[in-house]
Amino acid sequence: MGDLLQVKNESGDFVVEVVLLSELRGPAAVAQTLYRETEASRELRTKAAEERKAVPRFETSSQGKPSKRDRRERERLRGRE
């Protein structure tokens, strides 16, 4: 107890202090009572999240592979009939 752990996941890196140990694996709600994120870590994650929100995103088309008709239309528009 009292150990500091550095955790990395999709939401970023953060540091937690182990508060208690458990003998059994339990639900997430119980697990969250066993550790506490450090204040410095929380501030860094908040700052990183704000920076990610400020960066413009470029969405890609989720339509998948173009159909034969789409490819023919594209070729026609390019002047390669």
PyMOL commands that set and color helices and strands:
alter all, ss='L'
color gray80, all
select helices_A, chain A and resi 28-34+39-54+68-77
alter helices_A, ss='H'
color red, helices_A
select strands_A, chain A and resi 4-9+12-18+35-37
alter strands_A, ss='S'
color yellow, strands_A
deselect
rebuild
show_as cartoon
